[in-house]
Amino acid sequence: MAASRINVAGKEELARLAQNENSPDKHFHYRYRAAELACEAAGLMPDNANATARVLCKVGTWLQNRDPKATDHFYKALVRRCGRTEFGREADRLRWFPKLEGKGP
């Protein structure tokens, strides 16, 4: 009978692991990364435009139930940058994100 052996990661394997860690190190980390990228994209869009408001509102829905604190940044950007749009006014009235179904472009 062959002796059992425990596999131990070598230096190269540990280096590869370090290069491919999830960032941020949270469950559903890809939602946080997608939100970061969408925020960058929204930063290139004009203020008080329905399309900008819709992007910020949509991004907020990705994290609002899991991490309201992280989502607050998108809510504030929506109200500050798009306060003259339907979405911005509704968000300000609700003090959170309005529903998107059937609204806007």
Buried (B, 14 or more C-beta within 10 A) or exposed (E): EEEEEEEEEEEEEEEEEEEEEEEEEBEEEEBBEBBEEBBEEBEEBEBEBBBBBBBBBBBBEBBBEEBEEBBBBBBEBBBEBBBEBBBBBBBBEEEBBBEEEEBEE
